Amino acid sequence: MTTQAMPTRNVAMSWPFLINAAFAAVTGVAAVAAPGAIGQLTAIPGWLLVPLGVGLLLFAADLLYLVATGRMSRGWSALISLMDFAWVGGTLLVLGVFAHALTAAGALVLGLTGLVVMGFALTQSYLWLVRARG
């Protein structure tokens, strides 16, 4: 079995995707492994947390695959950044519509998660869509 080396520029600009993958994986494992405990803390139904966790684990696997195989490109970066921006938009929607149903800890967790994901989206966008041009 041979391994293909990634282009240097991809390695240098792939770190936010790796951190994003790690964050998504940890969050996904927590949601799948402990939906009851997280549900009690946040008032988010456990039945919603499990598929959300599975989706996060698939997202993390996709990010790792793209980085590990050297297939990360401006197009993939744009799509991943758009998905992260959509996550932030969904977080704002949930906070706006369902804030009354969440616990204070739930609103805090959602808000902080949205901020972290916004950081990923902005960093990824900058590195691949702006910096990569030059």
GIFENDA-V308514 format. One record per backbone hydrogen bond with DSSP energy under -1.0 kcal/mol. NH is the residue of the N-H (numbers start at 0). CO is the residue of the C=O. If there is no record, write none. Layout:
nh=NH co=CO
nh=NH co=CO
//
This chain:
nh=10 co=6
nh=11 co=7
nh=12 co=8
nh=17 co=13
nh=18 co=14
nh=19 co=15
nh=20 co=16
nh=21 co=17
nh=22 co=18
nh=23 co=19
nh=24 co=20
nh=25 co=21
nh=26 co=22
nh=27 co=23
nh=28 co=24
nh=29 co=25
nh=30 co=26
nh=31 co=27
nh=32 co=28
nh=33 co=29
nh=37 co=33
nh=38 co=34
nh=39 co=35
nh=40 co=36
nh=41 co=37
nh=42 co=38
nh=47 co=44
nh=48 co=44
nh=49 co=45
nh=51 co=47
nh=52 co=48
nh=53 co=49
nh=54 co=50
nh=55 co=51
nh=56 co=52
nh=57 co=53
nh=58 co=54
nh=59 co=55
nh=60 co=56
nh=61 co=57
nh=62 co=58
nh=63 co=59
nh=64 co=60
nh=65 co=61
nh=66 co=62
nh=67 co=63
nh=68 co=64
nh=70 co=65
nh=71 co=65
nh=76 co=72
nh=77 co=73
nh=78 co=74
nh=79 co=75
nh=80 co=76
nh=81 co=77
nh=82 co=78
nh=83 co=79
nh=84 co=80
nh=85 co=81
nh=86 co=82
nh=87 co=83
nh=88 co=84
nh=89 co=85
nh=90 co=86
nh=91 co=87
nh=92 co=88
nh=93 co=89
nh=94 co=90
nh=95 co=91
nh=96 co=92
nh=97 co=93
nh=100 co=97
nh=102 co=41
nh=106 co=102
nh=107 co=103
nh=108 co=104
nh=109 co=105
nh=110 co=106
nh=111 co=107
nh=112 co=108
nh=113 co=109
nh=114 co=110
nh=115 co=111
nh=116 co=112
nh=117 co=113
nh=118 co=114
nh=119 co=115
nh=120 co=116
nh=121 co=117
nh=122 co=118
nh=123 co=119
nh=124 co=120
nh=125 co=121
nh=126 co=122
nh=127 co=123
nh=128 co=124
nh=129 co=125
nh=130 co=125
nh=132 co=129
nh=133 co=130
//
